[in-house]
Every structure is written in C-alpha cells, then in structure tokens.
C-alpha cells in the first residue's frame, strides 16, 4: 500500500504526481504514457508517496456535494490540471476546512503555464495568439464568450495577438497585479515587478488601465514602454528593440553581481 502520511514530500514531486494524475484521468492515455508513468512511480519512494497523497485528496474532492465535485473534476484538461495541482498543494500544506493558502508561491505553482529558472517557453493559445514566457514566469488563461484574458502571475510574457478566430471579436487583455492591458492588434510584453507592472509595445498599440477605478487610461504605441501601479501610469520612454531581448536568447543581468571565476 502506498504511504499517504508523509509530510516531507517535496512540492515539485507533488506537482509531478498531480500532472500524471491529470494525464491518466483524461481518458486519452497512450501505452507509452502508461509505461512512462509506471517508470516514474517506481523510480523513488517519494513518487509513490506523492501519488498516494494526490489520490487521497482527489477522493476528498469527490466526496464534496455532487455538483461541486462534478464541476471541479470534469473541466477541460487545462482546468483539470489546475485543480489537481491545487490538490497536490493541499497534500503539502495539509487539509484544514478546505482553506487554501493564497500566497504567491501557491499562485505560481498552480498557474496554467509556468517556466522554471533558466527556461523559456512559447505557447499557442486557442485563438492562435502566441505567448512566450520568460524564465521564472507564470500566467493563467481564461477565454469566455465576452473576453480573452491572461492573468500574469509572475515574471514576463511576450504576446503576439491573433484575430479572434471564434468570430466573436472578443477583446484580448492581460491582467497584472496593478491593472489591465488591452491589446489593440499588437505585439507587446508585460512584466510583473514588485509593486508595479512594465508594458512595452513592439507593434500597433495597447491601452493601459490601472486597477483603481478613477485612474486615467493611456494608449501606449509601438516603440514605447512605461510602468504603472494601481493608481497611476508613469512616464513613457522609447524602445530601441523590435521585441524583448530575452526572446532572442539573450540573458539580461540587471544589477546582478558577476562572480569571479578564480
């Protein structure tokens, strides 16, 4: 029997277990994936303990009122993965009246897409828009009949928007902690910084709206960059590049000491 009582399972291993649980529960599992899961499961006792923990909390979720459980466990794959990652977090921090930690670590770990330090990734969304994540970045996706929305959780993302292929002409927006950036048919980046957000536009324009209701909006055009917080938008300055440097394979070291190789 697998051990679900371990309290010292590493969060990364729990995340792996949750991802495998989502894959196996999708109903579209290949023989190769099954063999890969078996190999992962038996590679280390911690993998078995993590798997047991995710199973345990999934069963807890299934014991919720039927409508709530059905809603959580029968979502499309992307949202199912997010739910199961949340269950893994519950297994790590413990279950206490279903009160889930809302700190930044939890939000990053359960995001729809994230990159580790030193890695970047490009995602093609359902409408054909492309999002490239910088190292150590994370975001969520929410497409509704009225809106195409990305929620930037951490780091920086570079977006190349596409026309709404659903024929609904839905606005494309990126929400940061400080407000909303609305694309006006464009290529742009949004970076989450402590206490403010940075927006850079490389083609066309975007509209920036800080989260405080009485704050003024600003249209930022190609070749411009600025920062904003929840109350106001800062000064606009010029850009010298046609896309973020890090998307071309360059690492920016801003105010970082260089270690002596001796």
N, C-alpha and C positions, 0 to 999 in steps of 0.2 A: 504493500500500500504506500502511496506517495505521502510525504510529510507536508502538511499544510500549516504546521505550527511554528515554523521557523520565523524569527523576527528580524534576521540579519541578511535577508536576501537583497542583493544589490538592485537598485531601481532599474538599471539598464537591462538586467536579466528578466525582471518582471515585465518590462516593455516588450522584450523579445517574445516572452510567453504569450502576452496579450495579442501580439501581431499574429503569431501562429494560431492562436485560438480563433481569430477573425478569419484567417485563411481557411482553416479546416471547417469552419462553420458556414462558409459561403455557399457550399453545395457544388462548387466547381473546382475540385481538387484533383490534380493530376497524380499519376503514380510517382513521378519524380518528386513532387512536392511532399507526398506522404513519406517517401523514403528520407527526404531531407529533414522533415520534422522528427522522424524517429531517430535519425543520427544526432540531431540537436538535443533531443530529450535525454538520450542516454550518454551524452558526452560528458556530463558533470552532474553530481547530485543536486547542485543548486538549481539546475534547469528543471529537474523533476519536482523540486520543492516549489519553484515558481509556477510551474504548470498546475500543480495541485492548488496553489493559492488562487490563481485566476479562475479555475473551475469552481472553487468554493464560493467566491464572491459572485460569479455568474449565476450559480444556483440561488444565492441570496436574492439577486435581482429578479429571478424568475418567480420567487415567492412573494414579490410585491403584488398589489392589485393587478388583475389581468390586463387592464388597459394600459397601465404604465409600463409593465414588463413587455407587452407586445410592441409598444411604441419604441422602446429602447433597443430591443433585440431584433427587430425586423426592419431596420433602416437600410438604405443603400450602403454599399461596402464602406465608403468613406466615413459615414457617421457611425457605422458599426465599429470600425476600428477605433474611433474616438471614444466610444462608450467602453469598449473593452480595455483600452489604455487607462481610462478612469478607474475601472475595476482593479487593475493592477496597482494603481496608486492607493486605492482603498486597502488592498492587501498589504501595502508597505506601511502606511501610516495607521492602519487599524480602523475598525468599523465602530463608530460611536454615534448612534442615532442618525446615520447616513449624512453626517456633517462633513463635507469635503473641504479640504484645505484649498484656499483660493490664492495662494502666493504665486509669485512669478514662475518659480520652478515648476509648479503643477501646470500652469497655463502653457508653458513651453513644451513640456513633456507630452501633454495631451493634444497639442496642436495637430491640425490635419497634415501639415508638411513642416519639416524642420531639417536643418543641416547641422552636423557636428562641427566642432572647431577644425579649421583647415580644409573643409569641404564646401563645394558649391553644387547647386543642382538647378536644372531648368524643368519646369512643369508646364505642360499644355493643358489648359482648362477646357471645360466642356464647350465653351463658345469659340474656341480656337485662340483665345488670348494666351500669351506666354508669360510666365513669371519665373525669373531667375533669382534664387536665394543666395545671398552672400554667406560666408562662413558664420556659424553660430546664429542662424536666423530661423524664425518660425512664423507661420501665418495660418489662418483658418479661411475656409471658403464657404460662402452662403449665397446660393443663387435661388431667388424666389421669382414668382411671376412679375414682380414690380422692380426688382433690383438685382444687380450683380455686385456682390460685396466681398471684399477681402478684409480680414482683420489682422493687422500686423501686430504680432505678439512681441517679437524681439528682433534685433538686427536690422537688415536692409534687404529690400526686394526691388528688382528692376522689372517693369511691366511693359510689354508691347501689346496694346489692346487690339482686339479684333471687333468687327461689327457684330452685333447681336444676331447669331445665326438662328435664334428661335423666332425671329421676326417680330419681337415684342418691343424693340427699341428701348430696352432697359438701360438706365444709367449704369456706368461702371464706376465704383467708388472703392477707396481704400480708407479704412478707419484705423487711426493710431490712437494712442492714449490721450492725445491732446485735441483731436478733431477729425475732420473728414476731408479727403482729397478726391475731387470728382474729375475723371478723365474727360477731356473734350477731343477725343480721337487722337491718341498720342502715344509717345514713348516717354516714360518718366520713372523715377525712383523715389522711394520713401524710406527714410531711415529713422528708427526709433532710438532716441537718445535720452539720457536721464533728464526728465522734466521738459523736454521739447522734441519736436519732430523736424526733420530736414527733408525738403522736397526739391528735386532737381528735374527740370524738363528738357528733353533732348529732341522732341518733335511736337509741333502743334502747341497745345496748352492744357492746363488744369485749373480747376477752381478750388481754392483752399477755404475751408470754413472751420475756425476754432470751435470747440465744443460749447463755450459759453454763449447762450442764445443771443445776447446783444452785441456780440463781436462782429466786426466787419469782415466781409469776404474779400478775397483777392484773386484775380486771374493772373496766373504765372505762365509766361510764354517760353517758347523754345530758346535755349541758351541762357536761361535764368535759374537761380537757386535761391532758397530762403529757408529760414527756420520759423517755427511758430509754437506757441504754447496754448493753453486752453483759453487765454484771454485775448491775445493779440498776435499779429504776424510781424516778423522782424524785417529788416532791410533786405531788399532784393539786390543780389550781386550777379556778376556774369559767370557763365561756364565756359571752359575752354575745350571741353571734350564733347564727342557726339554720343557717348554712352559712358556709364561708370567704368573707371579704370579696372576695378576688380573683376568685371565680366570678361575682360580680355586676358586674364591670367596673371595680373599684377597684384602683388600684396602691398597694401598701403600700411606704413608704420608711422602713425601719428602720435608723437610724444611718447614713443616707446624706446627704452634704452637698448642699445645693441651690446650683446655680451661679447667680451674679449675672447677670442679663440685660443689664447695662450693658456 
